[in-house]
Amino acid sequence: MDNLEQLKTDLKLLIIDTCEKEQSADEISNEEVLFGEEAQLELDSMDALQISMAISSTYGIKMTDSKKLRNVMESINTLALFVSKNKK
């Protein structure tokens, strides 16, 4: 498994753990929308805040711009690309 694929799995596990969801990492597709009515995980703005804090503590990335945060957290794919480019 390459580093980006491992990162995607790690991010799924981080989201599941941080937001106390019942799904397994295998049940979350890399392309699916994370927020909104059609989102399987049913994440909300409070979850986004918790995820951003977990990413900050895990990867050393501060995300303060809420608009950018929403774009970055569109899917596991977009989140993984952002983290891989910005992690310390």
PyMOL Python script that loads the backbone (N, CA, C, O; Angstrom):
from pymol import cmd

cmd.read_pdbstr("""\
ATOM      1  N   MET A   1       0.853  -1.185   0.000  1.00  0.00           N
ATOM      2  CA  MET A   1       0.000   0.000   0.000  1.00  0.00           C
ATOM      3  C   MET A   1       0.895   1.243   0.000  1.00  0.00           C
ATOM      4  O   MET A   1       1.814   1.358   0.811  1.00  0.00           O
ATOM      5  N   ASP A   2       0.616   2.165  -0.914  1.00  0.00           N
ATOM      6  CA  ASP A   2       1.457   3.360  -0.945  1.00  0.00           C
ATOM      7  C   ASP A   2       1.073   4.326   0.167  1.00  0.00           C
ATOM      8  O   ASP A   2       0.051   4.155   0.832  1.00  0.00           O
ATOM      9  N   ASN A   3       1.901   5.337   0.358  1.00  0.00           N
ATOM     10  CA  ASN A   3       1.717   6.271   1.472  1.00  0.00           C
ATOM     11  C   ASN A   3       0.378   6.995   1.426  1.00  0.00           C
ATOM     12  O   ASN A   3      -0.252   7.184   2.466  1.00  0.00           O
ATOM     13  N   LEU A   4      -0.072   7.407   0.233  1.00  0.00           N
ATOM     14  CA  LEU A   4      -1.334   8.129   0.124  1.00  0.00           C
ATOM     15  C   LEU A   4      -2.512   7.219   0.477  1.00  0.00           C
ATOM     16  O   LEU A   4      -3.457   7.655   1.133  1.00  0.00           O
ATOM     17  N   GLU A   5      -2.459   5.974   0.049  1.00  0.00           N
ATOM     18  CA  GLU A   5      -3.538   5.035   0.393  1.00  0.00           C
ATOM     19  C   GLU A   5      -3.556   4.771   1.894  1.00  0.00           C
ATOM     20  O   GLU A   5      -4.624   4.672   2.497  1.00  0.00           O
ATOM     21  N   GLN A   6      -2.368   4.658   2.499  1.00  0.00           N
ATOM     22  CA  GLN A   6      -2.290   4.461   3.950  1.00  0.00           C
ATOM     23  C   GLN A   6      -2.837   5.690   4.673  1.00  0.00           C
ATOM     24  O   GLN A   6      -3.544   5.561   5.672  1.00  0.00           O
ATOM     25  N   LEU A   7      -2.512   6.870   4.173  1.00  0.00           N
ATOM     26  CA  LEU A   7      -3.008   8.108   4.764  1.00  0.00           C
ATOM     27  C   LEU A   7      -4.538   8.157   4.698  1.00  0.00           C
ATOM     28  O   LEU A   7      -5.183   8.575   5.659  1.00  0.00           O
ATOM     29  N   LYS A   8      -5.113   7.740   3.588  1.00  0.00           N
ATOM     30  CA  LYS A   8      -6.579   7.727   3.451  1.00  0.00           C
ATOM     31  C   LYS A   8      -7.199   6.817   4.503  1.00  0.00           C
ATOM     32  O   LYS A   8      -8.193   7.179   5.131  1.00  0.00           O
ATOM     33  N   THR A   9      -6.617   5.642   4.697  1.00  0.00           N
ATOM     34  CA  THR A   9      -7.113   4.725   5.724  1.00  0.00           C
ATOM     35  C   THR A   9      -6.960   5.341   7.106  1.00  0.00           C
ATOM     36  O   THR A   9      -7.875   5.266   7.926  1.00  0.00           O
ATOM     37  N   ASP A  10      -5.811   5.947   7.367  1.00  0.00           N
ATOM     38  CA  ASP A  10      -5.571   6.594   8.665  1.00  0.00           C
ATOM     39  C   ASP A  10      -6.583   7.711   8.924  1.00  0.00           C
ATOM     40  O   ASP A  10      -7.070   7.861  10.045  1.00  0.00           O
ATOM     41  N   LEU A  11      -6.898   8.494   7.890  1.00  0.00           N
ATOM     42  CA  LEU A  11      -7.858   9.589   8.039  1.00  0.00           C
ATOM     43  C   LEU A  11      -9.269   9.058   8.291  1.00  0.00           C
ATOM     44  O   LEU A  11     -10.018   9.639   9.076  1.00  0.00           O
ATOM     45  N   LYS A  12      -9.629   7.973   7.638  1.00  0.00           N
ATOM     46  CA  LYS A  12     -10.938   7.355   7.896  1.00  0.00           C
ATOM     47  C   LYS A  12     -11.036   6.933   9.357  1.00  0.00           C
ATOM     48  O   LYS A  12     -12.039   7.180  10.025  1.00  0.00           O
ATOM     49  N   LEU A  13      -9.967   6.287   9.841  1.00  0.00           N
ATOM     50  CA  LEU A  13      -9.955   5.834  11.233  1.00  0.00           C
ATOM     51  C   LEU A  13      -9.992   7.022  12.193  1.00  0.00           C
ATOM     52  O   LEU A  13     -10.651   6.961  13.231  1.00  0.00           O
ATOM     53  N   LEU A  14      -9.294   8.094  11.855  1.00  0.00           N
ATOM     54  CA  LEU A  14      -9.298   9.303  12.679  1.00  0.00           C
ATOM     55  C   LEU A  14     -10.709   9.884  12.755  1.00  0.00           C
ATOM     56  O   LEU A  14     -11.164  10.265  13.833  1.00  0.00           O
ATOM     57  N   ILE A  15     -11.399   9.954  11.624  1.00  0.00           N
ATOM     58  CA  ILE A  15     -12.764  10.500  11.591  1.00  0.00           C
ATOM     59  C   ILE A  15     -13.716   9.603  12.381  1.00  0.00           C
ATOM     60  O   ILE A  15     -14.523  10.099  13.166  1.00  0.00           O
ATOM     61  N   ILE A  16     -13.627   8.299  12.181  1.00  0.00           N
ATOM     62  CA  ILE A  16     -14.488   7.351  12.901  1.00  0.00           C
ATOM     63  C   ILE A  16     -14.284   7.488  14.409  1.00  0.00           C
ATOM     64  O   ILE A  16     -15.248   7.535  15.172  1.00  0.00           O
ATOM     65  N   ASP A  17     -13.027   7.552  14.827  1.00  0.00           N
ATOM     66  CA  ASP A  17     -12.700   7.646  16.248  1.00  0.00           C
ATOM     67  C   ASP A  17     -13.106   9.002  16.826  1.00  0.00           C
ATOM     68  O   ASP A  17     -13.749   9.069  17.873  1.00  0.00           O
ATOM     69  N   THR A  18     -12.730  10.066  16.144  1.00  0.00           N
ATOM     70  CA  THR A  18     -12.983  11.425  16.631  1.00  0.00           C
ATOM     71  C   THR A  18     -14.475  11.724  16.728  1.00  0.00           C
ATOM     72  O   THR A  18     -14.926  12.364  17.677  1.00  0.00           O
ATOM     73  N   CYS A  19     -15.232  11.261  15.747  1.00  0.00           N
ATOM     74  CA  CYS A  19     -16.666  11.575  15.678  1.00  0.00           C
ATOM     75  C   CYS A  19     -17.544  10.449  16.224  1.00  0.00           C
ATOM     76  O   CYS A  19     -18.771  10.515  16.145  1.00  0.00           O
ATOM     77  N   GLU A  20     -16.906   9.419  16.777  1.00  0.00           N
ATOM     78  CA  GLU A  20     -17.596   8.295  17.402  1.00  0.00           C
ATOM     79  C   GLU A  20     -18.652   7.685  16.476  1.00  0.00           C
ATOM     80  O   GLU A  20     -19.815   7.526  16.848  1.00  0.00           O
ATOM     81  N   LYS A  21     -18.215   7.351  15.264  1.00  0.00           N
ATOM     82  CA  LYS A  21     -19.099   6.733  14.276  1.00  0.00           C
ATOM     83  C   LYS A  21     -18.967   5.215  14.348  1.00  0.00           C
ATOM     84  O   LYS A  21     -17.950   4.688  14.800  1.00  0.00           O
ATOM     85  N   GLU A  22     -19.998   4.529  13.901  1.00  0.00           N
ATOM     86  CA  GLU A  22     -20.049   3.064  13.973  1.00  0.00           C
ATOM     87  C   GLU A  22     -19.444   2.373  12.757  1.00  0.00           C
ATOM     88  O   GLU A  22     -19.147   1.180  12.819  1.00  0.00           O
ATOM     89  N   GLN A  23     -19.254   3.093  11.654  1.00  0.00           N
ATOM     90  CA  GLN A  23     -18.749   2.478  10.434  1.00  0.00           C
ATOM     91  C   GLN A  23     -17.300   2.008  10.601  1.00  0.00           C
ATOM     92  O   GLN A  23     -16.567   2.469  11.476  1.00  0.00           O
ATOM     93  N   SER A  24     -16.923   1.075   9.728  1.00  0.00           N
ATOM     94  CA  SER A  24     -15.516   0.683   9.648  1.00  0.00           C
ATOM     95  C   SER A  24     -14.890   1.479   8.508  1.00  0.00           C
ATOM     96  O   SER A  24     -15.603   2.032   7.671  1.00  0.00           O
ATOM     97  N   ALA A  25     -13.575   1.536   8.474  1.00  0.00           N
ATOM     98  CA  ALA A  25     -12.870   2.270   7.417  1.00  0.00           C
ATOM     99  C   ALA A  25     -13.222   1.712   6.043  1.00  0.00           C
ATOM    100  O   ALA A  25     -13.295   2.460   5.067  1.00  0.00           O
ATOM    101  N   ASP A  26     -13.441   0.405   5.963  1.00  0.00           N
ATOM    102  CA  ASP A  26     -13.777  -0.239   4.680  1.00  0.00           C
ATOM    103  C   ASP A  26     -15.132   0.203   4.134  1.00  0.00           C
ATOM    104  O   ASP A  26     -15.378   0.115   2.931  1.00  0.00           O
ATOM    105  N   GLU A  27     -16.007   0.676   5.014  1.00  0.00           N
ATOM    106  CA  GLU A  27     -17.345   1.086   4.596  1.00  0.00           C
ATOM    107  C   GLU A  27     -17.376   2.515   4.039  1.00  0.00           C
ATOM    108  O   GLU A  27     -18.394   2.943   3.495  1.00  0.00           O
ATOM    109  N   ILE A  28     -16.283   3.242   4.170  1.00  0.00           N
ATOM    110  CA  ILE A  28     -16.227   4.625   3.712  1.00  0.00           C
ATOM    111  C   ILE A  28     -15.436   4.678   2.417  1.00  0.00           C
ATOM    112  O   ILE A  28     -14.266   4.300   2.378  1.00  0.00           O
ATOM    113  N   SER A  29     -16.081   5.149   1.361  1.00  0.00           N
ATOM    114  CA  SER A  29     -15.367   5.243   0.090  1.00  0.00           C
ATOM    115  C   SER A  29     -14.541   6.529   0.070  1.00  0.00           C
ATOM    116  O   SER A  29     -14.881   7.512   0.729  1.00  0.00           O
ATOM    117  N   ASN A  30     -13.459   6.503  -0.691  1.00  0.00           N
ATOM    118  CA  ASN A  30     -12.569   7.674  -0.763  1.00  0.00           C
ATOM    119  C   ASN A  30     -13.226   8.847  -1.472  1.00  0.00           C
ATOM    120  O   ASN A  30     -12.832   9.995  -1.265  1.00  0.00           O
ATOM    121  N   GLU A  31     -14.228   8.572  -2.309  1.00  0.00           N
ATOM    122  CA  GLU A  31     -14.865   9.623  -3.110  1.00  0.00           C
ATOM    123  C   GLU A  31     -16.119  10.192  -2.476  1.00  0.00           C
ATOM    124  O   GLU A  31     -16.560  11.277  -2.855  1.00  0.00           O
ATOM    125  N   GLU A  32     -16.707   9.479  -1.511  1.00  0.00           N
ATOM    126  CA  GLU A  32     -18.005   9.919  -1.009  1.00  0.00           C
ATOM    127  C   GLU A  32     -17.911  11.254  -0.258  1.00  0.00           C
ATOM    128  O   GLU A  32     -16.900  11.585   0.362  1.00  0.00           O
ATOM    129  N   VAL A  33     -19.002  11.990  -0.347  1.00  0.00           N
ATOM    130  CA  VAL A  33     -19.102  13.287   0.316  1.00  0.00           C
ATOM    131  C   VAL A  33     -19.158  13.059   1.827  1.00  0.00           C
ATOM    132  O   VAL A  33     -19.887  12.184   2.296  1.00  0.00           O
ATOM    133  N   LEU A  34     -18.395  13.840   2.585  1.00  0.00           N
ATOM    134  CA  LEU A  34     -18.340  13.659   4.035  1.00  0.00           C
ATOM    135  C   LEU A  34     -19.407  14.464   4.776  1.00  0.00           C
ATOM    136  O   LEU A  34     -19.858  14.063   5.849  1.00  0.00           O
ATOM    137  N   PHE A  35     -19.809  15.597   4.202  1.00  0.00           N
ATOM    138  CA  PHE A  35     -20.786  16.463   4.869  1.00  0.00           C
ATOM    139  C   PHE A  35     -21.986  16.704   3.967  1.00  0.00           C
ATOM    140  O   PHE A  35     -21.875  16.634   2.743  1.00  0.00           O
ATOM    141  N   GLY A  36     -23.126  16.985   4.568  1.00  0.00           N
ATOM    142  CA  GLY A  36     -24.329  17.282   3.796  1.00  0.00           C
ATOM    143  C   GLY A  36     -25.360  16.181   3.911  1.00  0.00           C
ATOM    144  O   GLY A  36     -25.124  15.141   4.526  1.00  0.00           O
ATOM    145  N   GLU A  37     -26.503  16.431   3.307  1.00  0.00           N
ATOM    146  CA  GLU A  37     -27.636  15.505   3.410  1.00  0.00           C
ATOM    147  C   GLU A  37     -27.354  14.131   2.825  1.00  0.00           C
ATOM    148  O   GLU A  37     -27.851  13.123   3.328  1.00  0.00           O
ATOM    149  N   GLU A  38     -26.549  14.088   1.751  1.00  0.00           N
ATOM    150  CA  GLU A  38     -26.287  12.804   1.095  1.00  0.00           C
ATOM    151  C   GLU A  38     -25.107  12.049   1.711  1.00  0.00           C
ATOM    152  O   GLU A  38     -24.768  10.959   1.251  1.00  0.00           O
ATOM    153  N   ALA A  39     -24.496  12.601   2.719  1.00  0.00           N
ATOM    154  CA  ALA A  39     -23.313  11.987   3.336  1.00  0.00           C
ATOM    155  C   ALA A  39     -23.697  10.797   4.212  1.00  0.00           C
ATOM    156  O   ALA A  39     -24.554  10.902   5.089  1.00  0.00           O
ATOM    157  N   GLN A  40     -23.052   9.680   3.958  1.00  0.00           N
ATOM    158  CA  GLN A  40     -23.296   8.454   4.725  1.00  0.00           C
ATOM    159  C   GLN A  40     -22.938   8.635   6.210  1.00  0.00           C
ATOM    160  O   GLN A  40     -23.633   8.122   7.087  1.00  0.00           O
ATOM    161  N   LEU A  41     -21.864   9.359   6.477  1.00  0.00           N
ATOM    162  CA  LEU A  41     -21.406   9.519   7.864  1.00  0.00           C
ATOM    163  C   LEU A  41     -22.217  10.548   8.653  1.00  0.00           C
ATOM    164  O   LEU A  41     -22.132  10.600   9.880  1.00  0.00           O
ATOM    165  N   GLU A  42     -23.006  11.367   7.944  1.00  0.00           N
ATOM    166  CA  GLU A  42     -23.838  12.382   8.590  1.00  0.00           C
ATOM    167  C   GLU A  42     -23.022  13.298   9.499  1.00  0.00           C
ATOM    168  O   GLU A  42     -23.414  13.567  10.635  1.00  0.00           O
ATOM    169  N   LEU A  43     -21.885  13.774   8.991  1.00  0.00           N
ATOM    170  CA  LEU A  43     -21.037  14.676   9.764  1.00  0.00           C
ATOM    171  C   LEU A  43     -21.629  16.084   9.740  1.00  0.00           C
ATOM    172  O   LEU A  43     -22.237  16.496   8.752  1.00  0.00           O
ATOM    173  N   ASP A  44     -21.441  16.818  10.841  1.00  0.00           N
ATOM    174  CA  ASP A  44     -21.938  18.188  10.912  1.00  0.00           C
ATOM    175  C   ASP A  44     -20.799  19.145  11.248  1.00  0.00           C
ATOM    176  O   ASP A  44     -19.638  18.737  11.299  1.00  0.00           O
ATOM    177  N   SER A  45     -21.124  20.407  11.476  1.00  0.00           N
ATOM    178  CA  SER A  45     -20.089  21.420  11.720  1.00  0.00           C
ATOM    179  C   SER A  45     -19.294  21.130  12.998  1.00  0.00           C
ATOM    180  O   SER A  45     -18.106  21.441  13.072  1.00  0.00           O
ATOM    181  N   MET A  46     -19.935  20.547  13.987  1.00  0.00           N
ATOM    182  CA  MET A  46     -19.220  20.185  15.218  1.00  0.00           C
ATOM    183  C   MET A  46     -18.190  19.087  14.924  1.00  0.00           C
ATOM    184  O   MET A  46     -17.076  19.110  15.446  1.00  0.00           O
ATOM    185  N   ASP A  47     -18.578  18.136  14.086  1.00  0.00           N
ATOM    186  CA  ASP A  47     -17.644  17.081  13.666  1.00  0.00           C
ATOM    187  C   ASP A  47     -16.466  17.682  12.909  1.00  0.00           C
ATOM    188  O   ASP A  47     -15.322  17.273  13.103  1.00  0.00           O
ATOM    189  N   ALA A  48     -16.754  18.667  12.035  1.00  0.00           N
ATOM    190  CA  ALA A  48     -15.681  19.316  11.266  1.00  0.00           C
ATOM    191  C   ALA A  48     -14.668  19.957  12.210  1.00  0.00           C
ATOM    192  O   ALA A  48     -13.461  19.862  11.986  1.00  0.00           O
ATOM    193  N   LEU A  49     -15.148  20.597  13.247  1.00  0.00           N
ATOM    194  CA  LEU A  49     -14.252  21.217  14.230  1.00  0.00           C
ATOM    195  C   LEU A  49     -13.413  20.155  14.933  1.00  0.00           C
ATOM    196  O   LEU A  49     -12.205  20.322  15.097  1.00  0.00           O
ATOM    197  N   GLN A  50     -14.046  19.078  15.342  1.00  0.00           N
ATOM    198  CA  GLN A  50     -13.319  17.995  16.021  1.00  0.00           C
ATOM    199  C   GLN A  50     -12.285  17.359  15.094  1.00  0.00           C
ATOM    200  O   GLN A  50     -11.168  17.059  15.515  1.00  0.00           O
ATOM    201  N   ILE A  51     -12.660  17.155  13.833  1.00  0.00           N
ATOM    202  CA  ILE A  51     -11.733  16.567  12.864  1.00  0.00           C
ATOM    203  C   ILE A  51     -10.546  17.498  12.640  1.00  0.00           C
ATOM    204  O   ILE A  51      -9.401  17.046  12.598  1.00  0.00           O
ATOM    205  N   SER A  52     -10.812  18.799  12.495  1.00  0.00           N
ATOM    206  CA  SER A  52      -9.710  19.748  12.264  1.00  0.00           C
ATOM    207  C   SER A  52      -8.760  19.784  13.456  1.00  0.00           C
ATOM    208  O   SER A  52      -7.549  19.911  13.277  1.00  0.00           O
ATOM    209  N   MET A  53      -9.300  19.674  14.676  1.00  0.00           N
ATOM    210  CA  MET A  53      -8.430  19.644  15.870  1.00  0.00           C
ATOM    211  C   MET A  53      -7.614  18.350  15.907  1.00  0.00           C
ATOM    212  O   MET A  53      -6.440  18.370  16.277  1.00  0.00           O
ATOM    213  N   ALA A  54      -8.223  17.236  15.529  1.00  0.00           N
ATOM    214  CA  ALA A  54      -7.512  15.958  15.509  1.00  0.00           C
ATOM    215  C   ALA A  54      -6.413  15.967  14.453  1.00  0.00           C
ATOM    216  O   ALA A  54      -5.322  15.447  14.688  1.00  0.00           O
ATOM    217  N   ILE A  55      -6.692  16.554  13.292  1.00  0.00           N
ATOM    218  CA  ILE A  55      -5.681  16.658  12.235  1.00  0.00           C
ATOM    219  C   ILE A  55      -4.543  17.564  12.685  1.00  0.00           C
ATOM    220  O   ILE A  55      -3.374  17.291  12.412  1.00  0.00           O
ATOM    221  N   SER A  56      -4.894  18.636  13.373  1.00  0.00           N
ATOM    222  CA  SER A  56      -3.878  19.551  13.894  1.00  0.00           C
ATOM    223  C   SER A  56      -2.949  18.835  14.872  1.00  0.00           C
ATOM    224  O   SER A  56      -1.728  18.975  14.787  1.00  0.00           O
ATOM    225  N   SER A  57      -3.519  18.074  15.794  1.00  0.00           N
ATOM    226  CA  SER A  57      -2.673  17.399  16.784  1.00  0.00           C
ATOM    227  C   SER A  57      -1.926  16.199  16.197  1.00  0.00           C
ATOM    228  O   SER A  57      -0.816  15.894  16.633  1.00  0.00           O
ATOM    229  N   THR A  58      -2.517  15.519  15.218  1.00  0.00           N
ATOM    230  CA  THR A  58      -1.890  14.338  14.628  1.00  0.00           C
ATOM    231  C   THR A  58      -0.839  14.687  13.580  1.00  0.00           C
ATOM    232  O   THR A  58       0.233  14.084  13.542  1.00  0.00           O
ATOM    233  N   TYR A  59      -1.152  15.666  12.726  1.00  0.00           N
ATOM    234  CA  TYR A  59      -0.293  15.974  11.578  1.00  0.00           C
ATOM    235  C   TYR A  59       0.365  17.351  11.649  1.00  0.00           C
ATOM    236  O   TYR A  59       1.152  17.703  10.770  1.00  0.00           O
ATOM    237  N   GLY A  60       0.053  18.131  12.679  1.00  0.00           N
ATOM    238  CA  GLY A  60       0.663  19.448  12.827  1.00  0.00           C
ATOM    239  C   GLY A  60       0.165  20.476  11.819  1.00  0.00           C
ATOM    240  O   GLY A  60       0.880  21.418  11.480  1.00  0.00           O
ATOM    241  N   ILE A  61      -1.064  20.292  11.341  1.00  0.00           N
ATOM    242  CA  ILE A  61      -1.634  21.202  10.352  1.00  0.00           C
ATOM    243  C   ILE A  61      -2.744  22.015  11.008  1.00  0.00           C
ATOM    244  O   ILE A  61      -3.709  21.455  11.528  1.00  0.00           O
ATOM    245  N   LYS A  62      -2.604  23.331  10.981  1.00  0.00           N
ATOM    246  CA  LYS A  62      -3.637  24.213  11.516  1.00  0.00           C
ATOM    247  C   LYS A  62      -4.570  24.616  10.373  1.00  0.00           C
ATOM    248  O   LYS A  62      -4.118  25.090   9.331  1.00  0.00           O
ATOM    249  N   MET A  63      -5.859  24.425  10.575  1.00  0.00           N
ATOM    250  CA  MET A  63      -6.849  24.812   9.568  1.00  0.00           C
ATOM    251  C   MET A  63      -7.814  25.792  10.219  1.00  0.00           C
ATOM    252  O   MET A  63      -8.669  25.397  11.012  1.00  0.00           O
ATOM    253  N   THR A  64      -7.676  27.065   9.884  1.00  0.00           N
ATOM    254  CA  THR A  64      -8.500  28.074  10.527  1.00  0.00           C
ATOM    255  C   THR A  64      -9.543  28.690   9.606  1.00  0.00           C
ATOM    256  O   THR A  64     -10.547  29.216  10.088  1.00  0.00           O
ATOM    257  N   ASP A  65      -9.336  28.639   8.310  1.00  0.00           N
ATOM    258  CA  ASP A  65     -10.269  29.212   7.345  1.00  0.00           C
ATOM    259  C   ASP A  65     -11.409  28.220   7.102  1.00  0.00           C
ATOM    260  O   ASP A  65     -11.201  27.159   6.513  1.00  0.00           O
ATOM    261  N   SER A  66     -12.610  28.570   7.558  1.00  0.00           N
ATOM    262  CA  SER A  66     -13.731  27.626   7.482  1.00  0.00           C
ATOM    263  C   SER A  66     -14.133  27.299   6.045  1.00  0.00           C
ATOM    264  O   SER A  66     -14.560  26.176   5.774  1.00  0.00           O
ATOM    265  N   LYS A  67     -14.008  28.244   5.124  1.00  0.00           N
ATOM    266  CA  LYS A  67     -14.325  27.966   3.721  1.00  0.00           C
ATOM    267  C   LYS A  67     -13.346  26.958   3.133  1.00  0.00           C
ATOM    268  O   LYS A  67     -13.738  26.012   2.450  1.00  0.00           O
ATOM    269  N   LYS A  68     -12.068  27.179   3.413  1.00  0.00           N
ATOM    270  CA  LYS A  68     -11.034  26.262   2.925  1.00  0.00           C
ATOM    271  C   LYS A  68     -11.229  24.884   3.564  1.00  0.00           C
ATOM    272  O   LYS A  68     -11.098  23.854   2.903  1.00  0.00           O
ATOM    273  N   LEU A  69     -11.540  24.888   4.840  1.00  0.00           N
ATOM    274  CA  LEU A  69     -11.765  23.650   5.578  1.00  0.00           C
ATOM    275  C   LEU A  69     -12.882  22.837   4.930  1.00  0.00           C
ATOM    276  O   LEU A  69     -12.761  21.621   4.782  1.00  0.00           O
ATOM    277  N   ARG A  70     -13.950  23.495   4.551  1.00  0.00           N
ATOM    278  CA  ARG A  70     -15.084  22.814   3.920  1.00  0.00           C
ATOM    279  C   ARG A  70     -14.669  22.186   2.585  1.00  0.00           C
ATOM    280  O   ARG A  70     -15.074  21.066   2.275  1.00  0.00           O
ATOM    281  N   ASN A  71     -13.863  22.903   1.797  1.00  0.00           N
ATOM    282  CA  ASN A  71     -13.375  22.355   0.527  1.00  0.00           C
ATOM    283  C   ASN A  71     -12.434  21.185   0.749  1.00  0.00           C
ATOM    284  O   ASN A  71     -12.507  20.179   0.044  1.00  0.00           O
ATOM    285  N   VAL A  72     -11.553  21.317   1.726  1.00  0.00           N
ATOM    286  CA  VAL A  72     -10.573  20.273   2.033  1.00  0.00           C
ATOM    287  C   VAL A  72     -11.269  19.008   2.511  1.00  0.00           C
ATOM    288  O   VAL A  72     -10.852  17.901   2.168  1.00  0.00           O
ATOM    289  N   MET A  73     -12.322  19.165   3.296  1.00  0.00           N
ATOM    290  CA  MET A  73     -13.020  18.009   3.873  1.00  0.00           C
ATOM    291  C   MET A  73     -14.177  17.514   3.009  1.00  0.00           C
ATOM    292  O   MET A  73     -15.103  16.884   3.519  1.00  0.00           O
ATOM    293  N   GLU A  74     -14.131  17.790   1.726  1.00  0.00           N
ATOM    294  CA  GLU A  74     -15.205  17.341   0.836  1.00  0.00           C
ATOM    295  C   GLU A  74     -15.285  15.822   0.797  1.00  0.00           C
ATOM    296  O   GLU A  74     -16.376  15.255   0.841  1.00  0.00           O
ATOM    297  N   SER A  75     -14.129  15.157   0.715  1.00  0.00           N
ATOM    298  CA  SER A  75     -14.072  13.695   0.667  1.00  0.00           C
ATOM    299  C   SER A  75     -12.753  13.245   1.296  1.00  0.00           C
ATOM    300  O   SER A  75     -11.898  14.068   1.623  1.00  0.00           O
ATOM    301  N   ILE A  76     -12.603  11.953   1.457  1.00  0.00           N
ATOM    302  CA  ILE A  76     -11.331  11.414   1.962  1.00  0.00           C
ATOM    303  C   ILE A  76     -10.215  11.746   0.973  1.00  0.00           C
ATOM    304  O   ILE A  76      -9.103  12.075   1.387  1.00  0.00           O
ATOM    305  N   ASN A  77     -10.494  11.665  -0.321  1.00  0.00           N
ATOM    306  CA  ASN A  77      -9.477  11.985  -1.329  1.00  0.00           C
ATOM    307  C   ASN A  77      -8.961  13.412  -1.180  1.00  0.00           C
ATOM    308  O   ASN A  77      -7.751  13.636  -1.172  1.00  0.00           O
ATOM    309  N   THR A  78      -9.875  14.384  -1.063  1.00  0.00           N
ATOM    310  CA  THR A  78      -9.443  15.786  -0.964  1.00  0.00           C
ATOM    311  C   THR A  78      -8.725  16.043   0.355  1.00  0.00           C
ATOM    312  O   THR A  78      -7.759  16.806   0.403  1.00  0.00           O
ATOM    313  N   LEU A  79      -9.189  15.416   1.411  1.00  0.00           N
ATOM    314  CA  LEU A  79      -8.564  15.584   2.724  1.00  0.00           C
ATOM    315  C   LEU A  79      -7.157  14.978   2.741  1.00  0.00           C
ATOM    316  O   LEU A  79      -6.225  15.578   3.276  1.00  0.00           O
ATOM    317  N   ALA A  80      -7.012  13.796   2.159  1.00  0.00           N
ATOM    318  CA  ALA A  80      -5.702  13.134   2.122  1.00  0.00           C
ATOM    319  C   ALA A  80      -4.695  13.935   1.306  1.00  0.00           C
ATOM    320  O   ALA A  80      -3.534  14.051   1.698  1.00  0.00           O
ATOM    321  N   LEU A  81      -5.128  14.488   0.173  1.00  0.00           N
ATOM    322  CA  LEU A  81      -4.217  15.313  -0.637  1.00  0.00           C
ATOM    323  C   LEU A  81      -3.758  16.538   0.147  1.00  0.00           C
ATOM    324  O   LEU A  81      -2.578  16.890   0.130  1.00  0.00           O
ATOM    325  N   PHE A  82      -4.689  17.179   0.827  1.00  0.00           N
ATOM    326  CA  PHE A  82      -4.351  18.365   1.618  1.00  0.00           C
ATOM    327  C   PHE A  82      -3.356  18.004   2.726  1.00  0.00           C
ATOM    328  O   PHE A  82      -2.348  18.689   2.902  1.00  0.00           O
ATOM    329  N   VAL A  83      -3.634  16.941   3.466  1.00  0.00           N
ATOM    330  CA  VAL A  83      -2.757  16.536   4.575  1.00  0.00           C
ATOM    331  C   VAL A  83      -1.388  16.140   4.048  1.00  0.00           C
ATOM    332  O   VAL A  83      -0.374  16.510   4.640  1.00  0.00           O
ATOM    333  N   SER A  84      -1.334  15.392   2.946  1.00  0.00           N
ATOM    334  CA  SER A  84      -0.030  14.944   2.424  1.00  0.00           C
ATOM    335  C   SER A  84       0.826  16.119   1.974  1.00  0.00           C
ATOM    336  O   SER A  84       2.051  16.071   2.080  1.00  0.00           O
ATOM    337  N   LYS A  85       0.193  17.170   1.475  1.00  0.00           N
ATOM    338  CA  LYS A  85       0.957  18.348   1.023  1.00  0.00           C
ATOM    339  C   LYS A  85       1.369  19.273   2.169  1.00  0.00           C
ATOM    340  O   LYS A  85       2.329  20.032   2.040  1.00  0.00           O
ATOM    341  N   ASN A  86       0.641  19.209   3.295  1.00  0.00           N
ATOM    342  CA  ASN A  86       0.855  20.188   4.359  1.00  0.00           C
ATOM    343  C   ASN A  86       1.385  19.636   5.678  1.00  0.00           C
ATOM    344  O   ASN A  86       1.721  20.414   6.572  1.00  0.00           O
ATOM    345  N   LYS A  87       1.468  18.316   5.824  1.00  0.00           N
ATOM    346  CA  LYS A  87       1.893  17.787   7.128  1.00  0.00           C
ATOM    347  C   LYS A  87       3.348  18.117   7.412  1.00  0.00           C
ATOM    348  O   LYS A  87       4.181  18.207   6.510  1.00  0.00           O
ATOM    349  N   LYS A  88       3.619  18.290   8.680  1.00  0.00           N
ATOM    350  CA  LYS A  88       4.952  18.681   9.139  1.00  0.00           C
ATOM    351  C   LYS A  88       5.827  17.455   9.312  1.00  0.00           C
ATOM    352  O   LYS A  88       6.991  17.576   9.695  1.00  0.00           O
TER     353      LYS A  88
END
""", "prot")
cmd.dss("prot")
cmd.show_as("cartoon", "prot")
cmd.util.cbc("prot")
cmd.orient("prot")
